[in-house]
Amino acid sequence: MVFEIIEEVNILMNGFQKEVKTRFNIDFSLFNKTEDERIYIINKEKINSVPVQESAILRVIEQLESLNYPIKIKTDYKGHFVGIHEHEKWLTEWDKRADELIDKEFSSFDKAKEIKAYYFDIIKDVETFEKINLKNHIGIYSFLTPKSIMLIFPILAQL
């Protein structure tokens, strides 16, 4: 199942407001199914961003965020979000790909490694990472079982 998402963000930078629109596809596929749980692979593919990021810091963050995918999530048999599947394995792969990205694309930007380290500290904690991803993909998780949307909103209020 593929969804096309348009994300609009208003940024106040140096006293000027700037609107950034990003289009991307989210592919949501069943990876494994057992009697008690389901594992899905979520992949996010950026189509375009208007305007193109001018800030080197924002470009680094955007590229690091893109490395979050593909990711596997677990749900129970009713479709309720349980957690990130194999978070440690995913984190090791993310770290390797992030190092390659920094070396290839941002080697001349001194702060890139510092930004990567800060980002890594955030995503290495599985609870924080799940909260961030649950918050960012509420539409995807809630579509699994439309009746469960009311179960998800109380969690969001605590974030």
Backbone bond lengths (Angstrom), bond angles and torsions (degrees), N, CA, C in turn:
res aa  C-N    CA-C-N  psi(-1)  N-CA   C-N-CA  omega(-1)  CA-C   N-CA-C  phi
1 M - - - 1.425 - - 1.533 107.98 -
2 V 1.322 118.38 127.54 1.463 122.57 -178.32 1.519 109.32 -118.95
3 F 1.325 115.04 134.16 1.460 121.90 177.28 1.518 108.74 -117.25
4 E 1.321 117.02 139.39 1.455 120.78 172.17 1.524 107.24 -100.46
5 I 1.325 115.97 126.08 1.458 122.72 -176.82 1.521 108.56 -118.09
6 I 1.321 116.30 138.73 1.462 121.76 171.93 1.523 106.41 -116.70
7 E 1.318 115.37 118.89 1.460 122.23 -178.01 1.529 107.90 -107.42
8 E 1.323 116.75 126.17 1.453 121.57 177.84 1.515 108.71 -115.91
9 V 1.337 115.65 127.68 1.453 121.43 -179.09 1.518 108.14 -129.00
10 N 1.334 115.82 131.90 1.457 121.26 173.76 1.516 108.00 -101.20
11 I 1.324 115.89 124.84 1.463 122.33 -177.01 1.521 108.61 -117.16
12 L 1.335 115.81 131.96 1.452 121.30 173.69 1.519 106.65 -99.87
13 M 1.339 116.23 110.45 1.455 120.83 -176.04 1.522 108.92 -132.29
14 N 1.333 115.68 122.96 1.467 122.03 -179.90 1.524 112.04 54.59
15 G 1.325 116.50 38.06 1.453 121.06 177.42 1.518 114.82 81.82
16 F 1.315 118.23 -1.27 1.455 121.78 179.61 1.524 109.75 -113.72
17 Q 1.335 114.81 137.82 1.453 118.79 176.92 1.518 108.86 -90.37
18 K 1.322 114.98 134.56 1.448 120.83 -177.30 1.525 108.34 -130.80
19 E 1.317 116.72 135.69 1.455 121.15 177.71 1.522 108.75 -104.00
20 V 1.327 115.08 131.43 1.458 120.86 177.58 1.523 107.42 -120.19
21 K 1.308 116.82 125.88 1.462 122.44 176.31 1.522 108.36 -112.88
22 T 1.307 114.74 130.28 1.455 120.22 179.05 1.520 108.69 -126.86
23 R 1.321 115.45 130.30 1.472 121.77 175.46 1.513 108.29 -106.21
24 F 1.316 115.56 134.98 1.443 119.32 175.45 1.513 110.34 -151.03
25 N 1.321 114.74 159.07 1.457 122.34 174.76 1.516 108.69 -103.77
26 I 1.315 115.51 139.87 1.457 121.06 172.45 1.521 106.85 -116.40
27 D 1.317 114.51 120.66 1.460 121.71 178.71 1.519 107.38 -100.67
28 F 1.304 115.65 125.92 1.458 123.05 -175.60 1.519 107.44 -121.45
29 S 1.352 117.52 106.93 1.463 120.99 -174.01 1.527 111.37 -126.44
30 L 1.316 115.43 142.49 1.457 120.94 175.51 1.522 108.87 -72.96
31 F 1.329 116.60 125.39 1.461 122.49 -179.17 1.523 111.09 -99.21
32 N 1.335 116.08 -43.96 1.461 120.40 -178.14 1.525 108.43 -152.64
33 K 1.321 114.94 144.46 1.459 120.33 -177.97 1.517 108.48 -134.50
34 T 1.336 115.33 126.34 1.462 120.23 172.78 1.520 106.76 -121.47
35 E 1.295 115.41 -179.41 1.463 119.39 -179.72 1.527 111.49 -63.91
36 D 1.348 116.80 -35.50 1.462 121.23 -174.10 1.520 114.97 -98.80
37 E 1.326 118.18 -24.60 1.461 119.36 -174.47 1.520 111.87 -146.37
38 R 1.328 114.09 164.61 1.453 122.97 176.27 1.527 107.24 -126.93
39 I 1.320 116.17 144.57 1.460 120.98 173.63 1.526 106.51 -120.07
40 Y 1.333 114.66 126.40 1.458 121.42 -179.84 1.517 109.42 -115.08
41 I 1.318 115.93 148.47 1.457 122.03 172.10 1.520 106.72 -104.04
42 I 1.326 114.89 127.42 1.455 120.50 175.83 1.517 107.35 -110.99
43 N 1.319 115.90 127.66 1.452 121.27 176.57 1.517 108.21 -124.83
44 K 1.308 116.62 138.44 1.468 122.19 -178.91 1.519 107.74 -122.22
45 E 1.327 115.05 122.68 1.464 120.85 -178.96 1.521 108.81 -120.11
46 K 1.326 115.79 119.59 1.456 121.18 178.98 1.523 109.45 -74.02
47 I 1.331 115.32 131.28 1.463 120.20 177.42 1.520 109.50 -91.93
48 N 1.327 115.61 -52.48 1.464 119.85 175.37 1.518 110.58 -165.33
49 S 1.316 115.15 167.17 1.453 122.50 178.07 1.519 107.73 -138.52
50 V 1.331 116.64 131.29 1.462 120.79 -179.25 1.518 108.19 -127.86
51 P 1.290 122.30 127.34 1.466 125.07 -11.02 1.518 110.23 -75.35
52 V 1.323 115.28 167.97 1.461 120.84 178.06 1.526 107.79 -65.81
53 Q 1.332 116.75 140.92 1.456 121.79 -177.99 1.525 110.55 -59.80
54 E 1.341 116.29 126.14 1.460 121.12 178.18 1.521 111.54 -92.37
55 S 1.304 117.00 -29.95 1.455 122.31 -176.97 1.527 110.18 -79.39
56 A 1.338 116.33 127.37 1.461 120.70 179.31 1.522 110.58 -63.16
57 I 1.313 117.42 -37.27 1.466 121.26 179.74 1.523 110.12 -62.98
58 L 1.336 116.83 -46.63 1.455 120.48 -179.93 1.530 111.98 -66.23
59 R 1.335 116.85 -33.93 1.469 120.05 176.71 1.531 110.66 -65.10
60 V 1.338 116.58 -41.43 1.466 120.12 178.95 1.527 109.51 -63.23
61 I 1.332 116.87 -47.51 1.469 120.76 -179.57 1.523 110.60 -60.89
62 E 1.321 116.46 -43.39 1.463 120.69 179.57 1.534 110.78 -60.73
63 Q 1.326 116.90 -42.30 1.470 120.64 -179.84 1.526 111.34 -69.04
64 L 1.337 117.19 -38.82 1.462 119.93 177.56 1.522 110.65 -65.03
65 E 1.329 116.70 -40.01 1.467 120.65 178.24 1.516 110.81 -62.48
66 S 1.314 117.21 -36.31 1.471 119.92 -179.76 1.527 111.36 -66.19
67 L 1.327 117.36 -23.15 1.469 120.87 178.65 1.524 112.07 -74.86
68 N 1.331 117.92 -8.05 1.464 121.13 177.76 1.521 112.12 -66.75
69 Y 1.316 116.79 -13.97 1.464 121.94 -175.16 1.505 110.49 -118.69
70 P 1.311 118.19 146.94 1.457 127.61 0.53 1.525 111.00 -74.64
71 I 1.317 114.34 154.42 1.462 121.23 177.87 1.521 108.16 -138.85
72 K 1.322 115.30 147.84 1.462 120.44 179.18 1.521 108.84 -106.51
73 I 1.343 115.01 136.14 1.455 120.29 176.26 1.522 109.50 -121.98
74 K 1.327 115.40 153.45 1.461 121.26 176.38 1.516 109.25 -108.47
75 T 1.338 115.09 141.89 1.457 121.19 170.92 1.521 107.20 -129.55
76 D 1.319 115.94 161.83 1.461 117.43 172.33 1.524 107.99 -77.96
77 Y 1.308 116.86 -179.42 1.460 120.31 -176.10 1.522 112.68 -65.55
78 K 1.343 117.53 -18.22 1.466 121.05 177.55 1.528 112.25 -89.88
79 G 1.331 117.17 -6.43 1.456 120.43 179.08 1.512 114.50 97.39
80 H 1.332 119.17 6.47 1.459 121.60 177.50 1.521 109.62 -76.79
81 F 1.308 115.91 134.25 1.458 122.01 -179.19 1.523 110.29 -59.84
82 V 1.350 116.57 129.24 1.462 122.19 178.65 1.522 110.13 -107.57
83 G 1.318 117.26 -43.97 1.459 119.61 -179.37 1.509 112.63 167.41
84 I 1.327 114.10 179.98 1.456 121.55 176.14 1.533 107.36 -78.89
85 H 1.307 116.66 132.25 1.468 121.62 -179.76 1.527 109.20 -82.98
86 E 1.329 117.00 127.13 1.464 123.48 177.30 1.529 111.92 53.05
87 H 1.314 115.96 55.04 1.470 121.67 -177.37 1.526 111.99 -57.23
88 E 1.321 118.21 -43.74 1.475 120.88 -178.20 1.529 111.92 -61.93
89 K 1.316 116.38 -43.79 1.468 120.56 178.61 1.534 109.65 -63.99
90 W 1.332 116.58 -45.28 1.457 120.97 178.32 1.526 110.30 -59.86
91 L 1.344 117.16 -42.50 1.463 122.33 -177.81 1.526 111.27 -63.95
92 T 1.308 117.81 -40.53 1.464 122.08 177.73 1.527 110.21 -62.39
93 E 1.328 116.87 -45.08 1.465 120.73 178.55 1.533 110.81 -65.16
94 W 1.337 116.85 -40.28 1.473 120.88 179.17 1.522 109.72 -61.00
95 D 1.331 117.03 -45.40 1.462 121.87 -177.89 1.526 111.15 -61.29
96 K 1.322 116.45 -42.59 1.473 120.97 178.68 1.530 110.58 -63.68
97 R 1.332 116.10 -46.77 1.473 119.68 179.95 1.523 111.59 -65.88
98 A 1.336 117.39 -35.26 1.466 120.90 179.01 1.527 110.52 -66.65
99 D 1.331 117.56 -41.87 1.465 120.38 177.06 1.526 110.70 -60.99
100 E 1.334 116.64 -43.24 1.470 120.56 178.21 1.522 111.00 -62.47
101 L 1.324 116.74 -41.90 1.469 121.42 178.66 1.526 111.09 -61.51
102 I 1.323 116.68 -48.20 1.464 121.21 -178.70 1.523 110.16 -61.10
103 D 1.331 117.02 -44.66 1.467 120.65 -179.82 1.521 112.04 -64.91
104 K 1.321 116.90 -37.83 1.466 121.13 -175.51 1.530 112.84 -83.14
105 E 1.323 117.49 -47.38 1.468 121.46 -170.61 1.530 114.92 -98.72
106 F 1.340 116.96 -27.89 1.465 119.40 -170.86 1.523 112.55 -128.51
107 S 1.314 117.72 28.14 1.464 120.32 -177.02 1.528 112.83 -63.33
108 S 1.320 117.44 -27.29 1.466 120.05 -179.74 1.531 113.02 -88.82
109 F 1.316 117.58 -4.02 1.463 121.62 -179.93 1.526 108.57 -99.06
110 D 1.336 116.07 108.38 1.462 122.27 -173.09 1.528 114.25 -58.20
111 K 1.303 117.71 -35.67 1.466 121.22 -174.43 1.536 113.31 -83.29
112 A 1.308 118.46 -5.89 1.472 121.36 -174.95 1.534 112.18 -59.55
113 K 1.319 117.25 -44.22 1.473 119.59 -179.47 1.529 111.15 -67.32
114 E 1.321 116.08 -35.92 1.467 120.45 177.68 1.535 110.76 -65.54
115 I 1.328 116.89 -42.10 1.471 121.82 177.73 1.523 109.83 -64.18
116 K 1.322 116.60 -43.05 1.469 121.11 178.56 1.524 110.80 -60.64
117 A 1.330 117.75 -43.73 1.467 121.87 179.87 1.533 110.97 -62.90
118 Y 1.324 116.24 -41.34 1.467 120.41 178.56 1.532 110.26 -64.86
119 Y 1.321 116.82 -45.50 1.465 122.22 179.03 1.530 110.10 -61.15
120 F 1.336 116.48 -43.45 1.460 121.27 179.68 1.529 111.16 -60.92
121 D 1.338 116.60 -41.13 1.469 120.10 178.64 1.524 111.46 -59.86
122 I 1.311 117.19 -33.12 1.464 121.04 179.26 1.525 110.75 -72.99
123 I 1.317 117.52 -47.18 1.470 120.15 -173.65 1.518 114.16 -81.11
124 K 1.345 118.07 -14.94 1.467 118.70 -178.61 1.525 111.68 -71.93
125 D 1.327 117.40 -23.84 1.460 120.47 175.63 1.521 107.85 -83.53
126 V 1.322 116.70 112.38 1.459 121.35 -173.40 1.531 111.72 -60.22
127 E 1.327 118.24 -38.14 1.469 120.02 -179.10 1.523 111.12 -65.36
128 T 1.329 116.64 -44.96 1.470 120.04 178.23 1.516 110.44 -63.77
129 F 1.322 116.06 -43.98 1.457 120.07 -179.16 1.525 111.43 -61.74
130 E 1.331 116.63 -42.74 1.468 119.76 179.04 1.520 111.23 -64.97
131 K 1.327 118.11 -38.99 1.467 120.77 178.28 1.518 110.46 -62.83
132 I 1.333 116.20 -43.76 1.466 120.41 -179.68 1.528 109.66 -63.12
133 N 1.321 117.08 -46.86 1.456 120.37 -177.96 1.518 112.31 -72.08
134 L 1.308 117.88 -35.64 1.465 119.89 175.76 1.518 109.33 -62.89
135 K 1.318 116.32 -42.36 1.464 120.89 -179.46 1.532 110.80 -66.15
136 N 1.337 117.25 -41.14 1.459 120.97 -177.15 1.517 113.13 -74.83
137 H 1.336 118.16 -25.05 1.457 120.24 -174.35 1.515 112.02 -121.92
138 I 1.309 116.35 35.92 1.456 120.65 -178.73 1.523 111.56 -55.06
139 G 1.304 117.90 -37.91 1.467 120.89 -179.58 1.509 112.21 -64.01
140 I 1.318 117.03 -37.91 1.457 120.25 -179.35 1.513 110.39 -71.36
141 Y 1.323 117.26 -46.63 1.457 119.59 -178.21 1.513 111.58 -67.40
142 S 1.301 117.32 -36.88 1.458 119.40 -176.36 1.527 111.92 -73.83
143 F 1.321 118.31 -26.45 1.463 118.47 -179.27 1.525 111.45 -69.37
144 L 1.333 116.50 -20.55 1.457 118.94 -179.22 1.519 111.26 -56.51
145 T 1.309 116.41 -44.01 1.464 121.97 175.90 1.518 106.79 -141.66
146 P 1.308 118.29 97.73 1.459 120.47 -177.49 1.524 113.97 -52.51
147 K 1.332 117.76 -30.28 1.463 119.67 178.71 1.522 111.36 -69.15
148 S 1.333 117.74 -21.94 1.457 120.10 -176.76 1.526 113.05 -82.16
149 I 1.323 118.44 -3.23 1.463 120.58 -179.28 1.526 111.23 -56.16
150 M 1.315 117.15 -35.65 1.461 120.27 179.86 1.526 110.97 -69.90
151 L 1.313 117.52 -25.32 1.462 120.27 176.27 1.521 111.16 -75.02
152 I 1.326 116.88 -29.28 1.456 121.11 -176.76 1.524 111.22 -79.46
153 F 1.318 118.92 -38.65 1.458 120.34 -176.95 1.523 114.41 -57.36
154 P 1.345 120.86 -40.66 1.466 118.41 176.04 1.522 112.62 -59.84
155 I 1.325 116.62 -33.80 1.470 119.14 177.48 1.517 109.47 -65.24
156 L 1.324 118.03 -41.61 1.456 121.63 -179.71 1.521 111.66 -63.04
157 A 1.317 117.44 -35.11 1.462 120.56 -179.81 1.527 111.46 -63.95
158 Q 1.327 117.46 -25.30 1.461 121.27 179.94 1.524 112.82 -86.65
159 L 1.312 118.67 -10.19 1.471 121.27 -176.94 1.507 111.17 -73.67
